[in-house]
Amino acid sequence: MGKRGFGKKKAKKLPPFELIDHEAKPQLEPYRLMAEIRKAHHPDIKDAKIALAYQKGLKADVDGHITLGKCIKASDLQRELVAWDFVILLNHEVWTSSQFTKEKKMALLDHELCHADVALDKDGEPKVDAAGRKAYRIRKHDYQEFHAIIERHGLWDRDLQRLGATIIKQAQATLAFPVPAEAGGGGEVVVQ
């Protein structure tokens, strides 16, 4: 047994992905929540076939960011093999954590569904593939910026200005901003 590891059995690794059963009765929570979000906010992709799967064992990257979810468009070949147009991966450890509330799950699913979009031709009509199926695409985020740039330069472009206005509107609607007594206190801050 001169070679290292010779004769030792390798431990079997669990698969990092687990397809969530879309046919389970009663319907499993991720599919129930996705159906609710799709009905309320995503009529444009009502015909898209979307699978959900858990991704297990995700770790934070070198910057401390951890992936909560990811929307993946099926390729033309994959669409020939399976009935799905998209697969949404959910971070298993985060999704099943007691701290990841229903509201956070709904927000995550809504976010991932925003990536799923109908592909349009030059006339603005939905594209179809060679098999006659509606074609889809992955939509990018509306904005991308570093915190440091916003701290140094403010909301310097139109997309960031729209984001800032949306955040302020939502904060005013959902959060109370008490004014400390030393700042004239007792009321709430109104940002216009």
C-alpha positions in Angstrom: 0.0 0.0 0.0 2.8 2.4 -0.8 0.6 5.0 -2.6 -1.3 7.5 -0.6 -5.0 6.8 -0.3 -4.7 3.4 -1.9 -7.2 1.0 -0.6 -9.3 3.7 1.1 -12.9 4.2 0.0 -13.8 7.6 -1.1 -16.8 9.1 0.7 -19.7 9.7 -1.6 -20.6 13.3 -2.0 -24.2 14.3 -2.0 -25.3 16.1 -5.1 -25.2 19.8 -4.8 -28.6 20.2 -6.5 -32.0 18.8 -5.6 -34.9 19.3 -7.9 -38.0 20.4 -5.9 -41.0 18.1 -6.7 -43.4 20.2 -8.8 -46.0 17.5 -8.7 -46.1 17.0 -4.9 -49.5 17.0 -3.3 -50.1 19.2 -1.4 -47.9 21.6 -3.5 -44.6 22.4 -1.8 -44.1 25.9 -0.3 -41.6 27.1 -3.0 -44.0 26.4 -5.8 -47.0 27.8 -3.9 -45.1 31.1 -3.3 -43.9 31.2 -6.9 -47.4 30.7 -8.2 -48.6 33.6 -6.0 -45.9 35.9 -7.1 -46.3 35.0 -10.8 -50.0 35.6 -10.7 -49.6 39.0 -9.0 -46.6 40.4 -10.9 -45.4 38.3 -13.8 -48.2 37.9 -16.4 -45.6 38.3 -19.2 -44.1 34.9 -18.4 -47.3 33.1 -17.4 -46.7 30.5 -20.1 -43.1 29.8 -19.1 -42.4 26.5 -17.6 -40.2 27.1 -14.5 -38.6 24.5 -12.3 -37.3 25.1 -8.8 -34.3 23.4 -7.3 -32.2 23.7 -4.2 -28.5 24.3 -4.4 -26.7 23.0 -1.4 -23.5 23.9 0.3 -23.0 27.4 -1.1 -20.4 29.4 0.7 -19.8 33.2 0.8 -17.3 34.5 -1.8 -14.1 36.4 -1.0 -16.1 39.6 -0.7 -18.5 38.0 1.8 -21.5 37.7 -0.6 -23.6 34.6 -0.7 -25.8 33.6 -3.6 -29.4 33.4 -2.4 -30.9 32.3 -5.8 -30.2 32.2 -9.5 -32.5 32.1 -12.6 -31.1 30.0 -15.4 -32.6 29.9 -18.9 -32.7 26.4 -20.5 -30.7 26.1 -23.7 -32.4 25.0 -26.9 -30.9 21.5 -26.4 -32.0 21.4 -22.8 -35.5 22.4 -23.9 -35.5 19.3 -26.2 -34.7 17.1 -23.3 -36.9 18.5 -20.5 -40.1 20.6 -20.4 -38.5 23.6 -18.5 -37.8 27.0 -19.9 -36.1 28.2 -16.7 -34.7 26.7 -13.5 -34.6 28.9 -10.4 -31.9 27.7 -8.0 -32.6 28.4 -4.3 -29.8 28.4 -1.7 -31.0 25.4 0.4 -29.4 26.5 3.7 -30.8 30.0 3.5 -34.2 29.0 2.2 -34.7 26.4 5.0 -33.4 28.7 7.8 -36.0 29.8 10.3 -34.7 33.4 9.9 -35.6 33.4 6.2 -39.2 34.5 6.5 -42.0 34.1 4.0 -41.7 37.7 3.1 -38.0 37.2 2.2 -38.8 34.1 0.3 -41.4 36.0 -1.7 -38.9 38.8 -2.4 -36.3 36.3 -3.6 -38.7 34.5 -5.9 -40.0 37.8 -7.3 -36.4 38.9 -7.9 -35.5 35.7 -9.7 -38.7 35.8 -11.8 -37.7 39.3 -12.9 -34.8 37.7 -14.7 -37.1 35.5 -16.7 -38.3 37.5 -19.8 -39.8 36.9 -23.2 -37.3 37.5 -26.1 -38.7 40.0 -28.5 -37.9 40.6 -32.2 -37.1 43.9 -33.8 -40.8 44.7 -34.1 -41.4 44.1 -30.3 -43.2 40.8 -30.9 -42.3 37.6 -29.0 -39.7 35.5 -30.8 -40.3 31.8 -31.4 -37.6 29.1 -31.8 -37.2 26.6 -34.6 -39.6 24.2 -32.8 -42.3 27.0 -32.7 -41.9 27.5 -28.9 -41.9 31.0 -27.4 -38.3 32.1 -26.9 -37.1 33.5 -23.6 -34.1 35.4 -22.3 -32.4 36.4 -19.0 -33.0 40.0 -18.1 -30.2 41.8 -16.3 -30.5 43.9 -13.1 -31.7 47.4 -13.5 -28.7 48.9 -11.8 -25.2 47.9 -10.7 -22.9 50.0 -8.5 -20.5 49.8 -5.6 -21.6 51.3 -2.2 -18.3 53.3 -2.2 -19.2 55.1 -5.5 -22.6 56.0 -4.1 -21.0 57.3 -0.9 -18.4 59.3 -2.8 -20.5 60.5 -5.8 -24.1 60.1 -4.8 -26.8 59.0 -7.2 -24.8 60.1 -10.2 -26.8 58.4 -13.0 -30.4 58.1 -14.0 -30.8 54.4 -12.9 -29.4 55.2 -9.5 -31.7 58.2 -9.1 -34.7 56.0 -9.9 -33.4 53.4 -7.4 -33.0 56.1 -4.8 -36.5 57.5 -5.3 -37.9 54.0 -5.1 -36.1 53.2 -1.9 -37.2 56.5 -0.3 -40.8 55.8 -1.3 -40.7 52.3 0.1 -39.0 53.4 3.3 -41.6 56.1 3.9 -44.4 53.6 3.4 -42.9 50.8 5.6 -40.6 52.3 8.1 -41.0 55.0 10.8 -38.1 57.4 11.0 -38.1 58.9 14.5 -36.3 62.1 14.8 -34.0 62.2 17.8 -34.9 64.7 20.5 -31.6 66.6 20.0 -32.6 67.1 16.4 -36.0 68.7 17.2 -37.4 65.2 18.0 -40.7 63.6 18.4 -41.7 63.6 14.8 -40.8 61.6 11.7 -38.3 62.6 9.0 -40.0 63.2 5.7 -37.7 63.0 2.7 -39.0 64.7 -0.5 
